[in-house]
Amino acid sequence: MARTVSIGRQDFERIRVNNNFYIDKTHFIREWWESEDDVTLITRPRRFGKTLNMSMLEKFFSVEYAGRGELFEGLSIWEGDSEEEAFDESESSERYKYRKLQGTWPVISISLAKVKETSFYNTKKRICQIITDLYNKFDFLLESGKLNENEKELYRKVSADMEDYIAADSLNTLSNYLMRYYGKRVIILMDEYDTPMQEAYVNGYWRELVEFTRSLFNATFKTNPYLERALMTGITRVSKESVFSDLNNLEVVTTTSDKYADSFGFTEDEVAAALEKYHLSDHRKQIKEWYDGFTFGSRSDIYNPWSIISFLDKKRVGAYWANTSSNSLVGKLLREGNPDVKKTFERLLQNECIQMEIDEQIVYDQLDDDEQALWSLLLASGYLKVKDYRSYMTDYGEWRQEYELELTNFEVKVMFRNMVRRWFARSSSGYNDFIRVLLLGDLKAMNTYMNRVAMEMFSYFDSGRGPSEEEPERFYHGFVLGLMVELSDRYVITSNWESGFGRYDVMLEPRRSREGAIVNDAIILEFKVQDKDEKELSDTIKEALYQIDEKGYQTALTARGIPEERIRKYGFAFCGKKVLIG
């Protein structure tokens, strides 16, 4: 009988005790331990098994789980890698080595996954409370005879309201006490280290948190003589200058690294075995389209584990991973991004690839102004995948790394389509009505509904920092993205720009029926902002329509067999938030 599939369970002990569905990732224990890196940072997208693997490491190494070898029975770390080894009890046996290692180290395990506050004060207080709870767990140290009176007094000062200098040294100090008690240096596991930083960026207290975090990380991971080794996990690699400036002993493993490539997420073979076990192998092709596509290092067969587990449980495909948490940061950056960002996003939604230089160190306080930082974040978060990569030296002697990127899989595309729909939710009635009358060719109604949409959406597509010169074009591109989402089943929608603002047009080519018939009219839209020489918006419309004819945009459609009489042309004239269509 197949094991019960448990959704959302991230505690290794509970999964093993309850005999829940589990794909063996214990080879990660061996690989990490034998790397002998002092401090390791591993970045992976959310819901990719980071927390479960950290729980697995804690249960394997911690003295609190000494004698709990049954949790690992039947798994690769316990049974060894070969049949010969399984019968070898000698000191040199790999199996014997790791069985002896289990439950022999003091471990400090801390997670920042729930630190999602809207202010720096509450964030610092939440982190301090998490550290306080950790101290409470080791209260036996106060009665151990290993601490003098001054140290006991300092121990008791650890609280949610402790001073910054105590908080910064708190994990270093606890490491000291535990080493003295157990006679061995400490393993530190920190899960989701960057969650507070993402919240700090969204809520505007990034710089304050950086100062606090830098001091904490330096004392914990750099100037800590009581540390055996440490592992940190997160979604992003926050720039060294921000929080890791003093940490030169950090081994960083990102999504483009080969190290630990198959330790997070499910490989194709693992997914195939799971589908077979649950009698779902006939869904294999559909599962690959929806959930495959993640690339870690040179491994290109990584599946989204959360969605696979959800599918095994519910027996139907769906956007499981995309709906597990708010995508507010990504949505905000795309919606408020400059016109170039939206143009690039249009291409991605059209299943095209983009060429980008990527710096995997995320500088959060540059996300608003640095387009490269945005695409780096989307790659680290799992929304984009690397299709191809090349590195080269420029004529100026600079080393460049250029990536060819595309949307990861169909589930991610569904997520982004839904995100665009939500952009128009505040004016959904007007927008949907506009789409309807556009298809009908009702010009009067188009003007009515478009003005309503523009009035409500202009500021929403800007950055929220006040009016900008780019605001109209931000709106245009957001509007076009909406067309792509709502009409993609009826039209192939393409957008072209020749020399920046004022040369932007949209072409809607009708999809043909199975019999090859043209069901809908083709549509060409030209957007134009009123020029100072144009007294009326109607003059701007004439100029827009003239531009369509002068540029011969319709020839691309007639070349594909669409008659001239089936091509409709519209000029959109803008003056501030006022729109006139003709």
Long-range contacts (C-beta under 8 A, 24 or more apart in sequence): 2-277, 2-278, 5-278, 5-309, 5-312, 5-313, 7-309, 7-310, 7-313, 10-51, 10-52, 10-55, 11-52, 11-55, 12-52, 12-55, 12-56, 12-58, 12-59, 12-71, 13-55, 13-59, 13-65, 13-68, 13-71, 15-52, 16-70, 16-71, 16-72, 17-71, 21-274, 21-309, 21-312, 23-266, 23-270, 23-274, 23-305, 24-75, 24-76, 25-49, 25-52, 25-53, 25-56, 25-263, 25-264, 26-56, 26-60, 26-72, 26-75, 26-76, 26-77, 26-78, 27-76, 27-77, 27-263, 28-53, 28-56, 28-57, 28-260, 28-263, 29-56, 29-57, 29-60, 29-77, 29-98, 30-76, 30-77, 30-94, 30-98, 31-259, 31-260, 31-263, 32-57, 32-231, 32-260, 33-101, 35-251, 35-259, 36-229, 37-229, 37-251, 38-227, 38-229, 38-230, 38-249, 38-250, 38-251, 39-221, 39-227, 39-229, 39-230, 39-231, 39-232, 39-247, 39-249, 39-250, 39-251, 40-229, 40-230, 40-231, 40-232, 40-250, 40-251, 40-252, 40-253, 41-193, 41-232, 41-233, 41-234, 41-237, 41-250, 41-251, 41-252, 41-253, 42-231, 42-232, 42-233, 42-253, 42-260, 42-264, 43-233, 43-234, 43-235, 43-236, 43-237, 43-252, 43-253, 43-254, 43-255, 43-360, 43-380, 44-233, 44-235, 44-255, 44-264, 44-265, 44-296, 44-382, 45-235, 45-255, 45-294, 45-380, 45-381, 45-382, 46-235, 46-321, 46-324, 46-325, 46-381, 46-382, 47-304, 47-305, 47-306, 47-321, 47-324, 48-264, 48-265, 48-304, 48-305, 48-306, 48-382, 49-263, 49-264, 49-265, 49-305, 50-191, 50-192, 50-233, 50-234, 50-264, 51-111, 51-113, 51-191, 51-192, 51-233, 53-233, 53-263, 53-264, 54-109, 54-111, 54-189, 54-191, 54-231, 54-233, 57-107, 57-187, 57-189, 57-231, 58-107, 58-109, 58-189, 60-101, 60-102, 60-103, 61-101, 61-102, 61-103, 61-104, 61-105, 61-107, 61-187, 62-103, 62-105, 62-106, 62-107, 62-109, 62-187, 63-103, 63-104, 63-105, 63-106, 63-107, 63-182, 64-103, 64-107, 65-102, 65-103, 66-102, 66-103, 66-104, 67-103, 68-102, 68-103, 69-99, 69-102, 69-103, 72-102, 104-184, 105-182, 105-184, 105-186, 105-187, 105-228, 106-178, 106-179, 106-181, 106-182, 106-184, 106-185, 106-186, 106-187, 107-186, 107-187, 107-188, 107-189, 108-134, 108-171, 108-174, 108-175, 108-178, 108-186, 108-187, 108-188, 108-189, 109-188, 109-189, 109-191, 110-134, 110-171, 110-188, 110-189, 110-190, 110-191, 111-190, 111-191, 111-192, 112-190, 112-191, 112-192, 112-193, 112-194, 112-195, 112-196, 113-191, 113-192, 113-195, 114-195, 115-195, 115-196, 115-199, 116-195, 116-196, 116-199, 117-196, 117-199, 117-203, 118-199, 118-203, 119-203, 119-205, 120-200, 120-205, 120-208, 120-209, 120-212, 123-196, 123-199, 123-200, 123-205, 123-209, 124-164, 124-167, 124-209, 124-212, 125-160, 125-161, 126-160, 127-167, 127-196, 127-212, 127-216, 128-158, 128-159, 128-160, 128-161, 128-162, 128-167, 129-160, 131-158, 131-167, 131-170, 131-171, 132-158, 132-159, 132-160, 132-162, 134-174, 135-170, 135-174, 138-174, 138-177, 138-178, 141-177, 141-178, 141-181, 144-181, 146-177, 146-180, 146-181, 147-177, 151-177, 164-212, 164-215, 167-212, 167-216, 168-212, 168-215, 168-216, 168-218, 168-219, 169-219, 170-216, 171-216, 171-219, 171-220, 171-224, 172-219, 172-220, 172-223, 172-224, 172-226, 175-220, 175-224, 175-226, 175-227, 176-226, 178-226, 179-226, 184-228, 185-226, 185-227, 185-228, 186-226, 186-227, 186-228, 187-228, 187-229, 187-230, 187-231, 188-220, 188-221, 188-227, 188-229, 188-230, 188-231, 189-230, 189-231, 190-220, 190-230, 190-231, 190-232, 190-233, 191-232, 191-233, 192-233, 192-234, 192-235, 193-232, 193-233, 193-234, 194-234, 194-235, 194-236, 194-238, 195-234, 197-236, 197-238, 197-242, 197-243, 197-364, 198-235, 198-236, 198-329, 198-364, 200-364, 201-329, 201-364, 201-365, 201-367, 202-328, 202-329, 202-332, 206-364, 206-365, 207-365, 210-242, 210-243, 213-243, 214-242, 214-243, 214-244, 214-245, 214-246, 217-243, 217-244, 217-247, 218-246, 218-247, 221-247, 221-249, 221-250, 222-246, 222-247, 222-248, 222-249, 235-380, 235-381, 236-362, 236-377, 236-380, 236-381, 237-360, 237-361, 237-362, 237-380, 238-361, 238-362, 238-364, 239-361, 239-362, 239-363, 240-361, 241-363, 242-363, 242-364, 254-360, 254-380, 255-294, 255-295, 255-296, 255-297, 255-379, 255-380, 255-382, 255-386, 256-296, 256-297, 256-360, 256-386, 256-389, 257-296, 257-297, 258-296, 258-297, 258-298, 258-299, 259-297, 260-296, 261-296, 261-297, 261-298, 261-299, 261-302, 262-296, 262-299, 262-302, 264-296, 264-302, 264-305, 265-294, 265-296, 265-302, 265-303, 265-304, 265-305, 266-302, 266-303, 266-304, 266-305, 266-308, 267-299, 267-301, 267-302, 267-303, 268-292, 268-301, 268-303, 270-303, 271-303, 271-308, 274-308, 274-312, 275-312, 278-312, 280-311, 280-312, 280-315, 283-311, 283-317, 286-317, 287-311, 287-317, 289-409, 289-410, 290-317, 290-409, 290-410, 290-411, 291-321, 291-409, 291-411, 292-409, 293-385, 293-408, 293-409, 293-412, 294-382, 294-385, 294-408, 294-409, 295-385, 295-386, 304-382, 304-409, 304-411, 307-411, 319-411, 319-414, 319-415, 319-418, 320-411, 321-411, 322-411, 322-412, 322-414, 322-415, 322-418, 323-415, 327-415, 327-419, 329-377, 330-377, 330-378, 330-381, 330-383, 330-419, 331-419, 331-422, 331-423, 333-367, 333-368, 333-374, 333-377, 334-374, 334-419, 335-423, 335-460, 335-461, 335-478, 336-368, 336-461, 336-462, 336-463, 336-464, 336-474, 337-371, 337-374, 337-474, 338-371, 338-470, 338-474, 339-470, 339-473, 339-474, 339-476, 339-477, 339-501, 340-371, 341-371, 341-374, 342-474, 342-477, 342-478, 342-480, 342-481, 343-477, 343-495, 343-497, 344-371, 344-375, 345-416, 345-481, 346-477, 346-480, 346-481, 346-484, 346-495, 348-384, 348-406, 348-407, 348-416, 349-407, 349-413, 349-416, 349-417, 349-420, 349-481, 349-484, 349-485, 350-484, 350-493, 350-494, 351-406, 351-407, 352-406, 353-387, 353-404, 353-405, 353-406, 354-404, 354-405, 354-406, 355-402, 355-403, 355-404, 355-405, 356-402, 356-403, 356-405, 357-400, 357-401, 357-402, 357-403, 358-401, 358-403, 358-405, 368-463, 375-405, 379-403, 379-405, 382-408, 382-412, 383-407, 383-408, 383-412, 383-415, 383-416, 384-408, 385-409, 417-485, 420-481, 420-482, 420-484, 420-485, 421-482, 421-485, 421-486, 423-457, 423-460, 423-461, 423-478, 423-481, 423-482, 424-453, 424-457, 424-482, 426-456, 426-457, 426-460, 427-452, 427-453, 427-456, 427-457, 430-456, 431-482, 432-486, 435-483, 435-486, 435-487, 438-523, 439-490, 439-520, 441-521, 441-568, 443-581, 443-582, 446-570, 446-581, 447-579, 447-580, 447-581, 450-572, 450-579, 450-581, 451-578, 451-579, 453-479, 454-574, 454-577, 454-578, 454-579, 455-577, 458-577, 472-529, 472-574, 473-501, 473-504, 476-504, 476-527, 480-506, 483-508, 490-519, 490-520, 491-520, 491-523, 496-553, 501-529, 502-528, 502-529, 505-547, 505-548, 505-551, 505-553, 507-553, 507-556, 507-557, 509-557, 509-560, 509-562, 510-562, 518-561, 518-562, 518-566, 521-566, 521-567, 521-568, 522-554, 522-557, 522-562, 522-566, 522-567, 522-568, 523-567, 523-568, 523-569, 523-570, 524-548, 524-553, 524-554, 524-557, 524-567, 524-568, 524-569, 524-570, 525-570, 525-572, 526-569, 526-570, 526-571, 526-572, 527-572, 527-574, 528-571, 528-572, 528-573, 528-574, 529-573, 529-574, 529-575, 530-573, 530-574, 530-575, 537-573, 537-575, 537-578, 537-580, 538-573, 538-580, 538-582, 540-571, 540-573, 540-574, 540-575, 540-580, 541-571, 541-572, 541-573, 541-580, 541-581, 541-582, 542-571, 542-582, 543-571, 544-571, 544-572, 544-573, 545-569, 545-571, 545-582
